[in-house]
């Protein structure tokens, strides 16, 4: 059964200058690029293009929110035995397979899962990679609280958990002080798809979702954006700059919306 998109369809906004600096004490400006379902390879190209702009300080920190068609990705630490079906079986199911440079092992992405790629400068008050990952965990915990799901960190593990069930995975890469890749939050995703892999390389891990935990599955991106603004001390701007809007043209059928285009 097809899973409905969990992404918003706010009206597009005309591009405007990004205005990257604020006076002391105010939140830093940031951008949020919102797309519908985008094939993983094309989304990876978008990440790299946005990363280049951020590295050169042409744009402020930028969050990309989207979904992927069914795909399995392997991180730098991935072991082939954690893929539990053959590549021919994946092809038969219409599921892609990519090896990436992110941290972590193996995971599944698909419809009903909100994927976020924060292209952030770790020089902007973030003391290292571990602090950044912990901030992402806290962001998702706060977003889930808005959706009625009580989640937490789990000592010794990366990601976000509901008791011992994993509801969100995190895997990033950092180059020249700017992050790539990010998080995957299970909302209404078909949890049986995780049987194709040993999620995150963890034997016996049970995956869960907002829907499975009885949380609200509407306004999910709104909750995530608000949590990012609180945890990272940023303020998403209402209009995308031309440099970002032009990169996203044709990537999906959904409106390219600013962070202030509410559900």
Buried (B, 14 or more C-beta within 10 A) or exposed (E): EEBEBBBBEBEBBEBBEBEBEEEEEEEBBBBBBBBBBBBBEBBBBBBEBBBBBBBEEBBBBBBBBBBBBBBBBBBEBBEEEBBEBEEEEBEEEEBBBEEBEBBBBBBBBBBBBBBBBBBBBBEBEBEEBEEBBBBBBBBBBBBBBBBEBEBEBBEEEBBBBBEEBBBBBBBBBBEEEBBBBBBBBBBBBBBEBBEBBBBBBBEEBBBBBBBBBEBBBEBBBBBBBBBBBBBBEBBBBEBBBEBBBEBBEEBBEBBBBBBBBEB
